Amino acid sequence: MNGKRTFRFIYVVLLTVILVGCAGVQRQGFNKDANQGLNRIGLLEQVEQEKYFVENLGHPGMSFGLVGGLVAVADIESKKNKFTELMKARDFRVVDEFQRMLATELADAGYSVKMIKPQRAKHAFLEKYGGLDDDVDAYLDFTLGAGYMCGSSSADYLPTIHSVVRLIKRVSNEILYQEIIYYGYKFKAKEAACLTADPQHYFKNFDALTTNADSALEGLKKGVPLITKHIAQSLRR
């Protein structure tokens, strides 16, 4: 593997880990028959993402070694900052919206839901789940990333939400359910659930994305209920 390909490979791998947190994550289906006694879920509140990403996995700078790669990263960071400003100006808080909808969907699936606010140093899974709350049967933890992605400079930017979710039994810390879920742009992750975004929210370039910020926001907002419904359906008894 030459230097150009090596840099791009490392970039894509790091991006996948940062956005999705999927390194080492294996799908664990929920066994409804073995968990009929699970009635009350503690939904662990997550800290909001600092920025909404705008990523071009085929940025032309990636073809020019380290220097070109650094230029590409700077360009992507600039786009990310501008897009984040547009979303914050529209008061979009994807994590708050996600956990609010997820609580509703879980209740509709027959669970009693309790919101729990653990101490978190960053947006990531908790390292330990002991002693959080004795009033629930299991904890539901998640990570979430949202923004727009494209595969190359000639490809459309797609609305994208990546989530990893897990349900942990309170007493034993056993993982009862774990899954990677993609909405919009799809990474090639083994056994991930992939949900399709509406093509009317695809944008041919960054200018089109930012010029149509309201439509871009709508493209992201449409993904939230799709993911929360998928999670609730996966846990339905």
N, C-alpha and C positions, 0 to 999 in steps of 0.2 A: 504494500500500500504506500503510494507516494505521499509527500508532505501535504499537498492540497487535499487529497482524499482523507488523509488522517485527521486534518483539522476539521473538516466538515463532519466526519464520523463522530469525533469527540463532541463537537457542538450539538449534534442531533441527540446523542445519548444524554448529555447533560441537560438539554432542554426537556427531554422526556421525563427525567427524574425530577427536575425542578417543577414543571407544570403539573405533572400527574402524580408524582410520588410513588411510581409503580415499581421501583426497583425491588425485586424479591417478593412481589405480591402475587399470590396464587388464588384463583377463584375458589371460593368455598360456598357451595349451594346451601340454602337453608332447609333443614329437615323439619318440616312442619309436624310430622307425626311424633317425632321425638321431643318436640318443644311445645306441646299443647298447654303446659303449665306456665308458659311465658305470657304474662298479661300486661305488665307495666314496663315501658321502655324509657330510659333516661337519655334524652337527646342532648349530647354534649355540644354546647355552643362553641362555635369556631370564631377565631379572630378574622376580621375582614382582610381580604387581599389588599396589599398596598397599591398595586398597579394592575391595570388590564393590559394583557400582552398584545402585541402586534408582531407576528413572527413570519419571516420569509425563509423557509427551509432551503430554498435554492437561490439565496442571495448571490448575485454575481461576484461579490467580494470574496466568497468562499473558494473561488477558483484561483486565487492569487496568493496562496500561502498565508503566513502569519500576518503580514502587513495588511493584505486584503481582508483577512478575517477580522482583524481589529477594526478596520473601516466599516465592515459589515455590522459588527456588534454595536458600534457607535451609532450607525444609522438606525438600526432596529430599536435601540434604546431611545433615540430621539422620537421615533414614531410612537413608541409605547407611552412616552411622557405626554405627547400631544393628545393621543386617544384617551388616556386616563383623565386628562383635564376635561375633555368633552363629556365623558361618562359621569364624572363627579359633578359637573355643572348641571347635569340632569338628575342629580340626586340618586344615582343608581348604586345600590349596595347589594351586590349579588349574593353574598353570604347570608345577610339578613333575610333576603327574599327567599333564598333556598331553604333555610332552616324553618322559616315560618310555613312555607308550603309543605315541607316534609312532615312537620308536626301534624298538619291537617290531614295529609294523606295517610299517615300511620293511624290516626284516630279513625278515619274512615275504614281502614283495614281491620278494625276491631281492637286496637290497643289503647290502653291508657298511656298518655305521654306526659312526661315531666321534663321541663327544660332545666338543665344543669349547667352552671357556668364554672368550669374548672380553671385553674391557673395555667395559662399557656404562655410560653416565652416567644412563640412564633406560630405561623400557620402550618401546622403539621399534626400528625397523630400524637396523642399522648403516649409517653413512654411507659407509664404505669396507670392502672385503673383501680387499684386498691383503695378502699375507704372514701370513695367519692360521694356515695349516697346509698344508704341501706334500704331506701324506700322503693327501689326498683328491682326488676328481675334481670335486666341487661342494659348495657350502655351501647348507644349507637354513636360512633365517631366517624368523621369524614374529613377529606380535604377537597378543595375546590379551586379551580383556576378558570378564568374566563377572558375572552378576547377574540381576536381574529387571526387566522393563519392561512398561508398559501404555500404551495409546494415549490413554486418558482416565480420569477418575475413576470412570466407570461400567464400565470394561473390566477384565478379569482381568489380574493380573500373570502374565507368562509367563517361564519359565526361559530365559535368553538367554546365548549365547556368540557373540562376534564374533571372527573371526580373519582376518588377511591373511597369506598364506604365499607365499614365493618361493624358487626354486631358482636359484642363481647358479653358473655355470661358473667353476672356480677360476682358470684362466689368463687367459681373455678377459673375465671379469666379465659375460658375456652372461647375460641372464635366460632360463632354459630353461623355467620354469613360474612362473606367478603367478596368484593367485586370492583373491577375497574369499569367505568362507564364513560363513553365518549358521546358527545353531541356535536355534529358538524364535522370538522376535520378529523380524520381517523388515523391515529398512529397504528402501526402493525403490532399490537400487543396481543399476546396469546389469551384467548378466551374472554376478551373484553366485550362488553355490550356496546353496540354502535347504533346511535339514534340519528336519523337523517334531519338536516336542517332545511328550511324552506329556501329554494333557490332565489326567491325574490329578494333575499337578504345577502346575496353574493355580490361582491364588488370587484370590478376589474383592476383597480389599483388603489393606492393609499389615498390619493386625492378624492376619488369617488367615495371612499369609505368615510372620510372626514367631512366631505361636503354634504353627505346624507347621514349625519350623525343620529338623527331621530330613527331612521330606518335601521341603522346599525344597532342601536339600542334595542329596538324591537326584535331584531334577530337573536340577540342574546336572551332577552326576556322570554322568548318562546321556548328556549331550551330548558329553562328551570322546571316548569311543571312536567315536561317529558321525563326528566331524570327522576324527580321525586315520585312520580307515579310508577316508574319502573322499579324503584326501590321498594315502595309499599307493596306492589304486586309480587315482588320476589319474596317478601316476608309474610304474605297473606296465608292464613291458616285454613 
